[in-house]
């Protein structure tokens, strides 16, 4: 079940490869995510020192009143990946035109997982073509249902 998603990712980026990762979170962050609070807008994944981090994601504390004053909702969060996956992400990050972005945070059994993807930015022309294809598909479905 998807908890939070980066909805504009499919419009802005072309996905090349996807990964599933765990996250090192605080208890209040887990509760907040399960309540579907948080945002992945403008966030990305960076690899530093052999570890992958989620940067720029905003996950507020579950109960603001009971939270420490030093809590930062946009702190970097460590992603739990294998060494091979981290190496692949580092190689992709080094290539020009590629970046790594989070797609969604979801429940898998009792654990919270994040789906990340290596992506390439779409040009304006590609975006327009995607929008045209989406509109054509929607119009065709309306015709089939007889809503026009």
Secondary structure, DSSP 4 states (H G I P E B T S, - for coil): -EEEE-TTHHHHEEEEEEEEEEE---HHHHHHHHTT--B-TT-EEEEETTEEEEES-B---S-GGGS-TT--TT--EEEE--HHHHHHHHHHHHSTTEEEEEEEEEEETTEEEEEEEEEEEPPHHHHHHHHHHHHHHHHHHHHHHT--
